[in-house]
């Protein structure tokens, strides 16, 4: 009888303990899984960091052009009569260029003018020049026009046509500025390749010539190669 009573009591105690444990678990609820939350937080942090780095890199690589502080030369614009702050070692686009052959003048086309000016500017920018000790008068220029191939470059004197040329290389013309309204260049004969400058209707500036560059030959080649009507020959 006592053994049976002890067994019943023991069973009741075990049931009470079991029921108490189940009740406690329901009150506290299931144990939360924090690993998933931590992974999500870390992922968000990584995305934010990547986005920030991308934005910073994008801002750092934005191209911002540099605005030049010095004026840019425009070969189509006539120069002024004042002494420039920078060297003008090239000719601007002229009003016209007259080509003389056998004493007959003909006006070059616009395309031929561009080629001639480009050829002259190659020499004025790169070659060494020297001043010639030569007395030249307008009648001398007229005689050269009648006997030789030559060109005469005209600038419009009615719209500030006085041109400047300075900054040429060469010991004898250092710091010299040539002012002119016309440039005359014989392409053959005794004065081949010499540049004469006319100011106020008189050829009195210069003349000058490049030391080691056959300017007249290059100019004449451009003219004869491009001339269509009439055909020209060097007879």
Secondary structure, DSSP 8 states (H G I E B T S, - for coil): -HHHHHHHHHHHHHHHHHHHHHHHHHHH-----HHHHHHHHHHHHHHHHHHHHHHHHHHHT-------SS----TTS---SS--SS---S----SEEEEEETTEEEE--HHHHHHHHHHHHHHHHHSBEEE------HHHHHHHHHHS-EEEEE--GGGS--EEE---BSGGGTT--EEESEEEEESSSTTTT-EEEEETTEEEEEEEEESS--HHHHHHHHHHHH--SS-----
